[in-house]
């Protein structure tokens, strides 16, 4: 899923992933569109449409006018698949569409009588996307178990159909809590993120060469326009960065909309298929999701708990590079209208 800019809790599709006692009966095979269902355009994921950097306006609900055609089209695709796969249709009841974006859609349903979420993808690499995302969840689920940090359980995978099902997750997304509670919820969200990342990093963690070529390509795309000055400063920091950094089997799209908070556990949803990434990259993504909810919009105030996961050198020299990249992406995607205070601090103004 991804992060947009300015949203209400009702619009945050991650809230729809929650299951529990309040969920309606799983006995009726009915079709419904959830209130606040999200239209096309955007991410890729379960709680907030699937992933995607395009975090341009990072921090809230997906903007856009409700596209009933997009929702109906996605629903028709699932109906067609179920008609062709009656063995799957018989397992799904109380199906509701949560969102349709681009060539993917998310549904809430009961699967074998159990509250669940399903994703349907129909672009050219759907099988690869389903296999990657479901595989990432299964690997992390086996490692984390049912402890304080979790991921959803994969209930069914059909790569050829671009379809997979995961268990519903209790609680609310950190994005919903931040939208409702504002700055007062920032420490809670940051601590929850730190807990999940600290446990997930135990799956795989090693030291690898700094991905300079990849970062230069990302910055090249931002070197003209509203974010040119931030991209240039980031390139300077990259030149001064160490030769290596910490890589871990983390999340890959780690923002507040993809972290569910409940009294019993912290659960990350919508893991990217490519997850062996710099730890500082996951931290930078989440810090940017927190920034918009802090009073002065400065990253140093919200990132401290997360930066404690890095060595002193990486916190001082690696994190700023990834922070600069995400800052440039956000400024570029919003026409220079966001994070004005942080931009000035980053540039030393």
N, C-alpha and C positions, 0 to 999 in steps of 0.2 A: 503494500500500500504506500501511499505517498503523502506528503504533507502540503496542504494548500494554505491559504492565508485568510484568516478571518472567517470564523464559522460558528455556528451554534451547535449545542450538544445534539439537538435533534437531527442535525445534518451529518453528524459524525457516524459513518457507517460502522465503525469499529464497535460502537455501542450495540449494534445488532448482533454481534457475535456472542454476546453473553447468554448463557443458559441458566438453568436453575429452577427453583420452585415456581417462579413467576411465569415460566414459559407456558403457552397454551398447549392444549392437548395435542398429542402426536398421532391421533387416531384417524383424522379426516384427510383424505387426499384432496385438498383444496388449493387453488391458485390465488395468491393475493400479492398486491404491490404494497410493500411496507411504507408507512408514512415517512416522508423525507427520503424516499429512495433516490439514489444518485444517478443522474443521467450520464450520457456518454462523454468521453474525453478524459484522460487522466491516467491513473496508475494501474498497478496490477497487484491485487492482493486480496486478503479476506476481510479485513476490518475496514480498511480505507482503501479503496481500490488498489489493486496490486502495486507493485513497486514502481519506482521510476525516479530518477534524479529530478527530473524536471520538477523540482521542488520550488519552482520559481516563487510562488507565494507560499512559503512554508509556514504553516502553523494553524491549520484549522480545517474547515470543511471545504468540500470541493465546490468551487463556484460554478455557476451556469444555470440556465433555465431548464426545468424538468423536461426531458425529452421522452415523451411517452412512446414515440415510435421506437427509440432505442431500447426502452424497457420491453416493449411488446415483441420486438425482433429477437431480443435475447431469450425471452420466455418461449417464443416459438421454436427457437433452436433446441432448447432443453426438451420441450414437448416432443419434437421430432426424434431426438436421441432416445428418449424414453419409449417412444412407440416402436423404435427399431431394436430396443434392448429391454424387452419386458421383464427380464430377470433383475434389471436395475430399477425399473419403474415400480415393481412390487415392493421394493425396500424403502421407497421414498414417499412420505406423506406430509401434509401441511406445508407445501412448498411455497415460499414467498421470495420474491426478488428483492434484493437489497440494493444492488446497483448494477449499472451497465456502463462500461467505459471502453471506448475503442473496440477491440475485438476480444473482449472478455467480460464476464458477468459473475456476480456473487449472489448466492441464494441462501436463505435460511430454510431449514427443513427438519424433519425428523427422519433419521436413517435407522432402519430396524428398530423403530420405536424410541430412538435416542436423539435428544436435541443435537443438531449438527449444523455445519456450514458447508456449502459446496461451491466450487469454482468451475466455470466452463470457459474454455479458451478456444478460439477458432482461427487464430492467425496461422501463418505458414509454418511456424516452429512450435505449434501447440504441444505436440508430443514431447519435445525436448523440454519445454517449459514446465509441463506437468511432472515429468520424471525428475527434473532438477529440484523443483520446489518440494514435492512430496518426499524425495530422497533426503533432502536437507532436514525436513521435519522429523523423519524417522530416525536419522542418525542422532540428531540432538535429543530427541525424546528418549532414546535408549540410553544416552549418556546421563541426562539430567534426572530421569525417573520422575517420581512424584514428590520431589523435595520443594524447597521454597522458591526455586526458579524452575520454570517449566516451559514447554511448548505444547500445542495441541496434539492429540493422538490422530494419526492418519487412519481413517476407517475404510476407505476404498480408493483405489487408483485405477484409472482407465486411460492411459496415455494416448491410445489410438483415437479416443473420443474427445481428447482434450478436457477430461473431467476428473476431478478428485474431491473427496469428502473428508472433512476433519471434524473432530468433536467440538461442540460449542464450549466457550470459555467463560467462566463466571467473572464478575466484576465489571469495572468500567475502564475505558482506555485512559491513559494519562492525559491525552489531548482533551478528552471530555472533562476531566477533573480540572485541568488548567483553564479551559474555556469558562467553566462555571465559577471556579474559585480564584482565578487570577494568580497574582504573584504569591499569595499565601500557599499555593499548592506546588510552587517550583521546588522547594527542598524535598518534598515527598516524592515528586516525580524523579528528581535527580538521584535520590537514594535508591529508588526502585530500579532505575536503569543501572546503577552501579552494581547492585546485587545480581541482576541478571547477567550482565557482562562478565562479572568476576567469576561466576559459576560456569558460564558457557566457554570462557577462554580456556578452561581446563581440558576441553576435548582435544584441541590441538593448539600449540603455541610454539613458535620458533622465530628465529631472527633471519631476515632475508634482505637482499639489496634494496635500497630505496627505489621505488618505481618512478624514476625521473622521466623516462620517455613518455610514460602514460600521462603523468601530470602535465608535462609540457604540451601534449596534445589537447588536454582539457583546457588549459589556459589559452592556447592559441585561439580556441573558439570564442573566448571571452575578451580578447585583446582589443576589440573595437567596440565602441558604444559606451553605454552608461557605466559599465564595470571595468573599463580599461585601466583606470588607475589602481584599482584593487588587484586586478590580474597582474599588473606590472610589479606591484609590491610583493605579491605572492611568489612571483618568479624569482625575485631577489632573495626571498627567504628560502626558496628551494635550492638556490645556488649555494647558500650557506649551511644547508641541512647536512646531517651526518650521512655516512655512506650506507647505513643499514637501519632497519626499524623492526618493531615487533609485529608479526603477523599472527592472526588467530582464526579459529573456525567460529566466527561470530554470527552476525545477523545479515548484513548487506543492505538493509533498508531500515536502519534503526532510528525511528523518530517516535514522538509520543503517541501517535495514533496506532502504532504497532506494538504497544506495551500495555497489557491489561493488568490492572491492579485490583487485588481482592484480599480479604483478610487472611486467606489461607496460602496464597501464592502469588508470585509475579510471573505472568505468562507472556512470552513474546510470540507474536503471530506474524505470518507472511514473511518467513525467512526467504531470502533470495537464493537462487540456485548456486550462484557464485558467492561463497562465503569466506573463503580463505583470503582475508583482506587485512590491511593494516588495522590494528586495534584503534589507532588514533583516528581512522576514518569513521568507524562506528561512533566513536565519542563525539567527533565533530558534527555528524549528522544529528545526533540527539541534542547536543548543545544548541544547535540552531533552532530546533523545535522549541526549546525552552526560552530562548532569547526574547521572542516576541511577547512573552508573558511576564517578563521582568520589568520593573519600573523604569530603569534607565537604559534597557536594551543593550547591556554590555555583556559580552560572553564571559569575562573573567568572574562575574558574580554567580553565574549559573553552572559553570563547568567544573568548579573546584572538586566536588565529590568524585566526578568521573576521571579527572586528571590524576587522582591518586592511584589509578590503576596503571599509570605509566611511570617509567623511571624519570628522574629529574631531567635528564637530557632530552628524552622524548617529549616530556611536557613542555619544555622550553623551546625545542627546535623542530620537532616533528608535528605536533598538534597545530601550531600556527600555520603550517603549510596547508593542511587539510581544512582548517577553519577558513583560511583565505579563499580557497577554492569554492567552498560552499557559500561564503559571503558574496563572492563575485557572481555565482550562479543566481543567487536570490536577487541581487541588485540588477543584474542583467534581465532577469525575467519579470521584474516589476517596474522597469523603466526608471530605476534609481529612487523609488519612493519608499523603500523600507530600510531599516537598520541604519539610520542616519548617524546616530551617536556612535555606534560600533564602527561604522565606516571611518568616521573622523579619528577615532582612537587607533584603529588599525593602520591608518596612513600617517599617524603621528602629527595630526593637525591640532 
